Amino acid sequence: MGEMLHAARGRMHRAAEHVNVDTELVTRLDYPAETLAASVPLRRDDGSLLALKAWRCRYDSTLGPTKGGIRFHQSVNADEVQTLAFLMTMKCSLMGLPFGGAKGGVQVDANDLTLMEKERLARQWVRRFARIIGPDRDIPAPDVATGEQEMAWMTDQYNDLLGSICPAAFTGKPASLGGIPQRTPATGHGALIALQAVRGELGVGDGPLTIALQGFGNAGAWFATRAAEAGHHIVAVSDSAGMVRRDDGLDVDALRAAKRAGGSVTDTKQDGVERGDRNDILSARCDILALAALGGVVTRKNASDVRCKAILEIANGPVAPDADDTLRSAGVEVVPDILANGGGVTISHAEWAQNRAGLPWDSTHVDLYLKQQIEKAASKILDMMNEKKIDMRTAAYGVALVRLCDAISARGTHADFDPNRAGAKR
């Protein structure tokens, strides 16, 4: 077992100490049910061939078919994929969805690929993993460096292999192929709903919030847009190139325009903007530090540099487990990723249900469903926090564990036990 997964499951075991669940049932969640590794060949435009490492992990299917994104990134490895699949398992349980958790990825620098190379890679990934995916077994979705276009290519390839049309095999597709338009902004929009639902526990008052945002990709940009629309002030934003800050609030539309032009947030044309190193975002003074980049950015080494009142985890695992004690001692509450970024998988469920039924969901229904599911999960977390006197992350894992363990118990944990076999205890 990798270090990342070992650390992540430690949070689950900490939560298990505060809820009434059988230790044996929790142990069932210590390891993934299935991880498939493969070599994915990619023929580049210049005729050369790459053999890329790729994975798909189906962590647990107790609550239903597994669900999780596919990322194209140079840091992808087996430990990361399994850890993210574990987090998806907890997230789907917390959000009350009929899914287990999964994750997939390819170890590649997506920025180094042409459009045609990305299409070949997406289709090759499906060819390698088709045996374990499908609408009743494992449903992939977008993640880092993948989006609607990649899901369209993957769906088309899967249909070719299957010999029939199966839109429910993937989510995050374009609307023209059975997707839901709100899926793209769902993670960022859901993060704001989660923040508003729990802000009473964060010690940030009732007025407009000052927010520093790390990461301005799809989720980060949509969160910033929705937060600004709600009257909050985005005072600092960083991406891979650097950080920009303005104490009275940045113009989010101008930041998005700079990114669309193929640049960085540091290329924005706004008056009174201060620029700095991208890592300075972690020490920005603000009410909320929203982390929407990659995992493991706040660690034990830099947790003491944080100057916010609370952290919102829009990315998966941006606060490393070894930073938990430092933040807790400093009184910095963390709105955990399994709640804060639950909007994406919630609308993915709506898309999957729409595809299975063949009946479209209208935008009002989708928005209401997103709000209801996140607020319902937040309410359960707050109830457990107050009842058990524990932090928000531990409460979130506790809520997820109770549902998972109830389901594991209901399915039967000793179906293969033969009391008459030699050595059986009586």
PEKAWO-V160232 format. One record per residue. SS is DSSP state (A for helix, B for strand, O for the rest). BURIAL is 1 if it has 16 or more other C-alpha atoms within 10 Angstrom, else 0. D_CENTER is the distance of its C-alpha to the mean C-alpha in Angstrom with 2 decimals. Layout:
SS,BURIAL,D_CENTER ; SS,BURIAL,D_CENTER
This chain:
O,0,21.15 ; O,0,19.39 ; A,0,19.25 ; A,1,15.46 ; A,1,15.26 ; A,0,18.44 ; A,0,17.22 ; A,1,13.99 ; A,1,16.15 ; A,0,18.64 ; A,1,16.62 ; A,1,16.86 ; A,1,20.57 ; A,0,21.12 ; A,1,19.88 ; A,1,22.12 ; O,0,25.07 ; O,0,24.78 ; O,1,24.43 ; O,0,26.94 ; O,1,25.50 ; O,0,27.40 ; A,0,26.69 ; A,0,27.23 ; A,1,24.48 ; A,1,21.97 ; A,0,23.32 ; O,0,22.37 ; O,1,18.70 ; O,1,19.51 ; O,1,19.22 ; O,1,17.49 ; O,0,19.69 ; B,0,19.69 ; B,1,18.73 ; B,0,20.47 ; B,1,21.22 ; B,0,23.10 ; B,0,24.90 ; B,1,24.16 ; B,1,27.17 ; B,1,26.90 ; B,0,30.14 ; O,1,30.05 ; O,0,32.09 ; O,0,34.79 ; O,0,35.31 ; O,0,33.86 ; B,0,31.58 ; B,0,28.42 ; B,0,27.23 ; B,0,23.51 ; B,1,21.63 ; B,1,18.88 ; B,1,17.07 ; B,1,15.52 ; B,1,14.73 ; B,1,15.14 ; B,1,14.63 ; B,1,16.20 ; O,1,17.64 ; O,1,19.53 ; O,1,18.11 ; O,1,18.14 ; O,1,17.15 ; B,1,14.02 ; B,1,11.00 ; B,1,8.33 ; B,1,8.13 ; B,1,10.90 ; B,1,11.09 ; B,1,14.55 ; B,1,15.06 ; O,0,17.97 ; O,0,16.23 ; O,1,14.75 ; O,1,16.58 ; A,1,16.86 ; A,1,15.86 ; A,1,12.53 ; A,1,11.82 ; A,1,13.09 ; A,1,11.24 ; A,1,7.74 ; A,1,9.51 ; A,1,10.82 ; A,1,7.77 ; A,1,7.02 ; A,1,10.72 ; A,1,10.77 ; A,1,8.30 ; A,1,10.41 ; A,1,13.43 ; A,1,12.91 ; O,1,12.38 ; O,1,15.51 ; O,0,14.49 ; O,0,16.70 ; O,1,14.16 ; B,1,13.55 ; B,1,10.71 ; B,1,10.85 ; B,1,9.84 ; B,1,12.27 ; B,1,13.51 ; B,1,16.76 ; B,1,18.24 ; O,1,19.58 ; O,0,19.92 ; A,1,18.94 ; A,0,21.04 ; A,0,24.02 ; O,0,23.91 ; O,0,25.92 ; A,0,24.90 ; A,0,27.02 ; A,1,25.59 ; A,1,22.01 ; A,1,23.38 ; A,1,25.20 ; A,1,22.23 ; A,1,20.07 ; A,1,23.07 ; A,1,23.87 ; A,1,20.45 ; A,1,21.13 ; A,0,24.65 ; A,1,23.61 ; A,1,21.06 ; A,0,22.67 ; A,0,24.20 ; A,1,21.08 ; O,1,19.21 ; B,1,20.37 ; O,1,19.86 ; O,0,21.10 ; O,1,19.62 ; B,1,16.30 ; B,1,14.61 ; B,1,12.62 ; B,1,10.72 ; B,1,10.10 ; O,1,7.94 ; O,1,9.76 ; O,1,13.39 ; O,1,13.26 ; O,1,13.80 ; A,1,16.32 ; A,1,19.11 ; A,1,17.63 ; A,1,16.73 ; A,1,20.32 ; A,1,21.81 ; A,1,20.01 ; A,1,21.05 ; A,1,24.55 ; A,1,24.83 ; A,1,23.77 ; A,0,26.34 ; A,0,28.95 ; A,0,28.45 ; A,0,28.49 ; O,0,31.46 ; O,0,30.18 ; O,0,27.75 ; O,1,24.48 ; A,1,21.99 ; A,1,19.86 ; A,1,18.96 ; B,1,16.15 ; O,1,14.17 ; O,1,13.43 ; O,1,17.13 ; O,1,19.72 ; A,0,21.50 ; A,0,24.63 ; A,1,23.22 ; O,1,21.93 ; O,1,18.72 ; O,1,18.12 ; O,1,18.53 ; A,1,16.23 ; A,1,13.17 ; A,1,13.12 ; A,1,13.23 ; A,1,11.28 ; A,1,8.10 ; A,1,10.78 ; A,1,13.27 ; A,1,11.37 ; A,1,10.76 ; A,1,14.54 ; A,1,15.39 ; A,1,13.73 ; A,1,15.58 ; A,0,18.75 ; A,1,18.58 ; A,1,18.63 ; A,0,20.55 ; A,0,23.69 ; A,1,22.51 ; O,1,21.67 ; O,0,25.26 ; O,1,24.82 ; O,0,27.51 ; O,0,27.68 ; O,0,28.16 ; O,0,26.10 ; O,1,23.52 ; B,1,23.52 ; B,1,20.12 ; B,1,19.41 ; B,1,16.39 ; B,1,15.20 ; O,1,13.84 ; O,1,15.14 ; O,1,13.30 ; A,1,12.25 ; A,1,9.78 ; A,1,12.19 ; A,1,15.23 ; A,1,14.58 ; A,1,13.86 ; A,1,17.08 ; A,1,18.95 ; A,1,18.27 ; A,1,18.99 ; A,1,22.17 ; A,0,23.23 ; O,0,23.03 ; O,0,25.40 ; O,1,23.34 ; B,1,24.21 ; B,1,21.90 ; B,1,24.19 ; B,1,22.46 ; B,1,19.96 ; B,1,19.38 ; B,1,18.28 ; O,0,19.45 ; O,0,23.03 ; B,1,23.55 ; B,1,23.36 ; B,1,25.22 ; B,1,26.32 ; O,1,28.59 ; O,0,29.34 ; O,0,30.14 ; O,1,26.90 ; O,1,25.85 ; O,1,26.26 ; A,1,22.79 ; A,0,24.48 ; A,0,26.34 ; A,1,23.29 ; A,1,21.78 ; A,1,25.21 ; A,1,25.32 ; A,1,22.08 ; A,0,23.34 ; O,0,26.52 ; O,0,24.79 ; O,0,24.98 ; O,1,23.16 ; A,1,22.85 ; A,1,25.88 ; A,1,27.91 ; O,1,27.79 ; O,0,31.31 ; O,0,31.38 ; O,0,34.24 ; O,0,33.93 ; O,1,30.75 ; B,0,30.56 ; B,1,28.83 ; B,0,27.69 ; O,0,25.81 ; A,1,22.04 ; A,0,21.83 ; A,1,23.88 ; A,1,20.94 ; A,1,20.12 ; A,1,23.64 ; O,1,23.90 ; O,1,25.58 ; B,1,23.67 ; B,1,22.61 ; B,1,18.84 ; B,1,17.06 ; B,1,13.75 ; B,1,11.67 ; O,1,9.75 ; O,1,10.76 ; O,0,10.03 ; O,1,9.97 ; O,1,13.28 ; O,1,14.88 ; B,1,16.49 ; O,1,18.67 ; O,1,21.92 ; O,0,23.84 ; O,0,22.65 ; A,1,21.43 ; A,1,24.97 ; A,0,24.78 ; O,1,22.33 ; O,1,24.39 ; B,1,22.17 ; B,1,22.53 ; B,1,18.88 ; B,1,15.45 ; B,1,12.47 ; B,1,9.14 ; O,1,7.25 ; O,1,5.83 ; O,1,4.61 ; O,1,8.17 ; O,1,10.24 ; B,1,12.97 ; O,1,14.60 ; A,1,16.27 ; A,1,19.63 ; A,1,19.21 ; A,1,18.85 ; A,0,22.63 ; A,1,23.49 ; A,1,21.29 ; A,0,22.50 ; A,0,26.05 ; O,0,25.74 ; O,0,24.67 ; O,1,21.30 ; B,1,19.03 ; B,1,15.26 ; B,1,13.12 ; O,1,10.42 ; A,1,6.67 ; A,1,7.13 ; A,1,9.26 ; A,1,8.58 ; O,1,5.42 ; A,1,6.87 ; A,1,8.90 ; A,1,7.45 ; A,1,7.98 ; A,1,11.00 ; A,1,12.61 ; A,1,11.97 ; A,1,14.02 ; A,1,16.56 ; A,1,16.89 ; A,1,17.40 ; A,0,19.90 ; A,1,21.59 ; A,1,22.08 ; A,0,23.39 ; A,0,25.79 ; O,0,26.81 ; O,0,26.84 ; O,0,24.94 ; O,0,23.12 ; O,0,24.49 ; A,0,22.51 ; A,0,23.83 ; A,0,22.70 ; A,1,19.12 ; A,0,18.92 ; A,0,20.61 ; A,1,18.36 ; A,1,15.21 ; A,1,17.21 ; A,0,18.72 ; A,1,15.73 ; A,1,13.94 ; A,1,17.40 ; A,1,18.35 ; A,1,15.54 ; A,1,16.35 ; A,0,19.99 ; A,1,19.68 ; A,1,18.02 ; A,1,20.82 ; A,0,23.42 ; A,1,22.48 ; A,1,22.39 ; A,0,25.85 ; A,0,27.20 ; A,0,26.23 ; O,0,26.34 ; O,0,23.10 ; O,1,20.26 ; A,1,17.22 ; A,1,14.77 ; A,1,17.49 ; A,1,18.12 ; A,1,14.59 ; A,1,14.81 ; A,1,18.35 ; A,1,17.67 ; A,1,15.25 ; A,1,17.91 ; A,1,20.76 ; A,1,19.52 ; A,1,18.65 ; A,1,21.95 ; A,0,23.92 ; A,0,22.80 ; A,1,23.55 ; A,0,26.87 ; A,0,27.71 ; A,0,27.27 ; O,0,29.55 ; O,0,29.00 ; O,0,32.47 ; O,0,33.37 ; O,0,34.69 ; O,0,36.82 ; O,0,40.53 ; O,0,42.71 ; O,0,45.76 ; O,0,44.51 ; O,0,46.28 ; O,0,45.14 ; O,0,43.19 ; O,0,43.50 ; O,0,45.38
